[in-house]
Amino acid sequence: MPISTLTPTLSAEQFIERAPIDKTTSPEGSFAQTLKESIANVDTLMKEADVKMEGIVAGKGENIHEAMIAFEKAESALKMLTQVRNKALEAYNQIIQMQV
């Protein structure tokens, strides 16, 4: 039974041309900017969850369902940020252990 080769539908050049790449920023700045935005987003989510929880504890008539959803969003975002940090540290440690 003969095995035929796979033929790509797009060449590498066509794929690169169609890829949505922002060419205005440098690769070094884009990761740092994304990381800063993610940290700010997690901080905002945590503050919103805290405000809603304080409203429930103080008896201000806050909706407990909305508060729990806000808390879960903040918790999920924090877990994701922690995993990104762990992967970055793991990559850093692997680079440090490389022999030149």
N, C-alpha and C positions, 0 to 999 in steps of 0.2 A: 504494500500500500504506500504510494508516494505521499510525502508530506510537502505541501506547498508552503511557500513563505508568506508571511503577512505583509500586505502592502499598506502603507499609511495613507490615510485620506488627505492629510495635510502634510506639506513638507515642514521642516523645522523653521524655515524662514517665514512661512505663512502663519504658523502657530505663534511665533514671537510677535509678528505684526498685529495679530488679533488679540493678544493678551492685554488685559487692562492694566498697564503699568503707568504709574505717575512718574514721568520723566523730569519733573521739576524739583524733586527732592533727591538727595543722595541716599544710597542704601544705608549709610551709617545713621543718618538722621531719622529715617522712617521707622526703624525698630525702636529707637529711643522715644520718638514721639508717640508711637502706638503704646509703648509701655507706660509712659506718663499719663496718657489718656485713660488707659485701663485702670491705673491706680486711682486717678481722680474719679472715675465712674464707680469703682468699688466704694470709695470714701463717701460719695454722694448717696449710694444705695444704703450704706450702713447708717448714715445720719437720718435718712428718711425713715428707716425701720425703727431707729431709736425714738424719733419724734412720735411715731404712731404707737409704739409700745408705752411711752410715757403718757400719751393721751388715754390709753385704756386703763393704766394704773391709776391715773388721776381722776378717772370717771368722767371724762369730757365727752362721752358719747361716741367715741371712735368705733368704727366698725371692726370687730375682731377678725373678720375674714380678710379684710384689706391689710390689716396689720400683720397677720400671719403670712400672707402672700409677699408683702414687702420684706419680711424677715427671711423667708425662704429664698427670695431673689438675692438678697444681700449675702446670705450664707453660701449660695451656689457661686456667686461671683467671687467671693473670698476664697473658696476652695479652688476655683479655676486659677486665680492669681497665684495661689500657693503652689499649684502644680507647675505653672509656668516658671516660677522661681526655682523649684526643685530641678526642672529640666535644664534651666540655664546654669545652675550650679553643677549639675552632672556633666554638662558639656564643657564647662570651664575646667573641672577636675580632669577630664579626659585630655584636654588640650595641654594642661600642665604636666601630665604624666607622659606625654609624647617625647620621644628622644629625637634630638636634632642631629 
